[in-house]
């Protein structure tokens, strides 16, 4: 297999779908000119993210159909390239109301999912629905229920959305499902309580980068992590898209201002080399692991020793 060139984008997106599609078109054109085969766009690139994570703003993203004209437009723009793009997906109007184990309806009616879709050649190749809801995002979108990787013309791809990447189990599930690359689509803001003057110094910048690097190293995987830039409502996004190699080294990155982080890999050789000695995927001991009960949110802090 020839080298695969991967790009992770950092850019702003809003409720203006025409403007969002124009931005996506420019990013795809830039990526194509640089020989990119896989482009990762941010979370909520079609329609923008929520304006607040604390319940004080009630402006939900537009709910789009997975087979609707907006996603079809991105699939057509992608051409031969594989593109990961985020949006809010419209579910059934009365889904999740009264059926045990079914997804819950949001405060805005029906089921709405925060989605990452893989598109190429005018087609949708796969969809991941965000599992983990940070703070008050659950007012607007319903958690997904499944993790899987998808076959594409450039390899088998796994996707996670923003807060999903904080959970090692999610990335490991995709690695065990045969993913060659992990794509992280985010709208990751700076700290709401102690924002740094320089975004690169913000504690949320450090946390987002730490999880990108950790998920890459602990799975011996390439991670392509995209993020929004600029401000939207009460949120100021970090930018800082990056490509991380299987050693956990950042090999390409953008600053807060945006652009494309681009790197090329011979994927089979890269993954084989990363796993030929120490391999946290190959050397798993599932027979020895136990999944403890989660700690309740209102549990008291442990007593000091």
N, C-alpha and C positions, 0 to 999 in steps of 0.2 A: 504494500500500500504506500503511495507517495505521502509526503508530509502533509499534515492537515494544519492549516493556518486558522487560528481561533481568535475572535475578537470579543471583548466585553465592553459595552457602551456605557457611558455616563452622560445623561442629558435630562432636561426638564420636560415634563408632560403635564397637561391640564385637562379641563373638561371639554376643551375645543377639539373634537375628534378630527376635523379637517387639518388643524394645525399639527396634531399628533401624527397623523399619517404623513404629512409633509416632512416632519422631523425624522420619522422612521425611514422615509424614502431617501433622505440625505444620508443617514447613517448607513443604509444598505449600499448606496452608491459609493460612499467612501470605503466601506469594507470590500466591496467588489474590486475597486481599483487597487486594493492592497492584497488581492488574492485570497481573501478570506473564504473558507468553506463553511464555518459555523460562527454565527453572530448571536450573541446573547444581549437582549435588550432588557431594560429594567422592569420591575414589577409595575403593573398599572400603566403601561406605556400607552394603552388605548383608553382614554377617559380620565386619567389621573387617579391619584391615591385619595384617601380620606384627608380632610383638612385638619383634623385633630384626633388624638388618641385618648381623650379624656372626657368625652360625652358632652362637651360644651358647644359643639358645632354639629348641625344636623343636615349635612349636604352629601348624600351618598353618591358614589360613582355611578355613571350610567350602566345599566345592566344590558349586556350585549349577548346575542345568541352565538353559540360556538360555530354554527354554520351560517352566520349572518354576513352582511356585506363588508363589515369592517375587517374581520379576520380574513375573509377571502381576498380583500385588497392587499393585506400584508403578505399573504401566500403568493399572490401574483407578483408583487414587488420582489419577493425573495428569489424568484427564478430558480436557478440551480443550487443556490445557497440554502443551507438549513438555518432557520432563524427561530429563536426562542423569544416569545413576546408575552407580556402580561396584560390581563384585562379582568373586568368583573363580569362573570357569566350569569345569565338569567336561567334560573331553574324553573321547575313546575310551580304554578301559582299556589297550590295547596299542598305541596310536598312537605313531608316532615311534620304534619299536624295530626297527631293521634296514632301514628304507626310506631310500635315499639322498635327502638334501634334505628329509626329513620333519621335523616338529617333534620335539624331544627330550622323552622322558619325564622327569618330575621325580623327586626322591628319594622322593616320596610315592605313586608309581605313576601310570601313565597320563600324559596331557597335561592340564595345568591352566593356564588363561590368566587373567591379570589383565585384566579387561574393563570397558569403558565401553559402556553401552547407551543408545540413544535410544528413549524410549517416549512414546506419546500415544494417547488414545482406546482404551485397552485393548490396544494392539498394540505390538510391537517394530519400530521403524523402521530400526534399524541397530545394528551392533556393531563396536567397535574393540578389538583385542587389543594390549595394551602391547608395544611393540617392544624397548625398552631396559631392561635389568635392572640396577639399581644394586646395587653391593656383592654381598651374598649372597642377594638376593631370588630368584635363579634356582633356589635349592633348592626353592622352593614353586611357582613358576609358569614356564611355557614362553613364550619370546618369540613374539609374533605375526609375521606375514610380509607384511602388506599395509597400505597407507594409502589411504583413500578418503573422500569426503564423501557425505552422505546428504540426500535431499530430504525435507522435513518441511512441515507446514502453516505454519510461520513462516519458511521459507527453507531454503537448503542449508547444512548444518551439518557441520563437521569436529570431530573429537575427538582429544585426546591425553591420555595418562595420566602425570602426575607427571614423571619423568625424561625422558620423550619430549620435553618442551618445551625441553630443553637443546640440542636438535639442530635447527638452522635448516632443514635439509633436510626434516624431517618437516612442520613448519608450512608451508613453501613448497609441498610436494607437495599439501597440502590446499587451499591458495590456488589453485594451478593447476588443481585439480579443481573449482573453482567455488564453494568454500565462501563463504558470506556472513558467518559468525561462526565463530570458533575457540573451542571449549570445552576447558578444561584441568581435569582432575579429579585432585586430588592428596591424598596423605597425607604431607605434607612436614614432616619433623621439624627441630628446632633442631640446632645443631652438637653432635656427640657428643664432641668433643675440647676445645672452647673455648666452651661455651654462655655467652651473655650473660645478665645478671640480668633485663633487660627483653627480651622476645622481639623487639620491634621493633628492637632494636640488634644482634640476632644476625646473624652473617654469612650464615646460610642464609636469613634473611628478606630481606636485601639481594639475594642471588643469585636467589631465587624471583621477587621483584618485577622485577629487572633483565630476566630472561628473559621475563616476561609483557609488559613494555613493549617490549622489543626485537622479539619476535615480532609484536606488533601493528604497530609502526612499519615494520618491514622488509617487511611484506606489505600495508600499508595496510588493516588489518582491525580489526574489533572482537574483543577477546579477553575471555572471561568465565572467570575462574579461581577454582575452589572448592578448599577445603582443610579437612582435619580439625583439630579442636581437642582440648585436654586431653592426657592421658597414656595410653599403652597399652603394657604391658610395659616395655621399656627406652627407649621412644621418647616424646618430648614434642613434640607437634605445634604448628606455628606459628599456625594460624588465618590471618588476613590474606587473606581472599578479596577479590577486586577485579574491577572492570570497567575495561578500558583501551580508549581510543578509537584510531582509526587513526593519530593523531599520536604515540601512545605515552604519552598523558597518562592517569593514573589518575583516573577521573571518579566512582567510588564504591568504597568499601572498608570492610571490617570490621576490628576490632582482633583481638588474640589470643583474646578471650573468645567470639567467634562472632557469628552473626546472618546477615543478608542484605545483600549489596551490590547495589543496584538502580539501573539507569539505563535511559533510553528513547532510542531512535534511529529516525529515518526511514532505514532501512538503504540503500535504493537511492541516496538523496540523499547520505548520509554517505559511502558508498564512492566515489561519483562525484566528490564534492568532494575527497576525500583523494587521488584518482588523476588529477586533471585537470592538475596541474603535474608534480611529481616523483613517479614511480611505480616503486618497485623491482620490481613485478610486470610492468608493461607494458614496462619498459625493460631487461628481461633480455637477456644476451648468451650464451646457452648454447653458441654456436659457439666461444667463447673459454675456456670453463671446462674444467678437467680435475679428475678425482677422484683425488687421490693415494692411495697405499696407506696404510692406517691405521698409526699408530705403535704398535709392540708395547708391551704393558704393562710389560715388563721392559727397555725400551730405556734406555740411559744418558742422563742429562741433557746438553744441548748444552754444549760447552766455552765458558767465558767469553771474551768478545772481548778 
